[in-house]
Structures are given as structure tokens and as C-alpha cells.
Amino acid sequence: MRTTVELPDDLLLQAKSTAALGGISLRQFFIEAVHLKLAPEKRKVRKAPPSIGDARAPRMKPLTRKQIDEAMFG
């Protein structure tokens, strides 16, 4: 299907240049650009951090700075 779209001269020049550098036609460039704009956003899914040891084991209390210093430096 043919259509006419008015674009600012500098935007059209940038589109032509980018298409040429990518080795594709201006038509293909616009098709890809419209597909990208219309595609649903992909949401990143965060994975839970890996557990160390038995997940059912009782949790350790956080160490204090003093406890860490004693463990490291005696």
C-alpha cells in the first residue's frame, strides 16, 4: 500500500543515511521503524537470587561491624 508522509528535511536525511549505512532501502527502514514502535514492550523479569544451602534452614542474623572485624583481624 502506498501512502504519503511529510517529514522534516533533516529527519528524512537522517533516515536515508541510516538506511544506507545499514545496507537497507528507505522503505525497509521505515517498515522496521514502525514495527519497533508498535511492538509491545518487553518487561524484564527479575530472577530470585540463588540460595546458598538449605532454604528451610534458619536464617543467620546479620553480623555487626565489630563481629566482622573480629572474624577478619582477630
Residue, then its C-alpha position, 0 to 999 in steps of 0.5 A: m500500500r502506498t501512502t504519503v508522509e511529510l517529514p522534516d528535511d533533516l529527519l528524512l536525511q537522517a533516515k536515508s543515511t541510516a538506511a544506507l549505512g545499514g545496507i537497507s532501502l528507505r522503505q525497509f527502514f521505515i517498515e522496521a521503524v514502525h514495527l519497533k514502535l508498535a511492538p509491545e514492550k518487553r518487561k524484564v523479569r527479575k530472577a530470585p537470587p540463588s540460595i546458598g544451602d538449605a532454604r528451610a534452614p534458619r536464617m543467620k542474623p546479620l553480623t555487626r561491624k565489630q563481629i566482622d572485624e573480629a572474624m577478619f583481624g582477630 
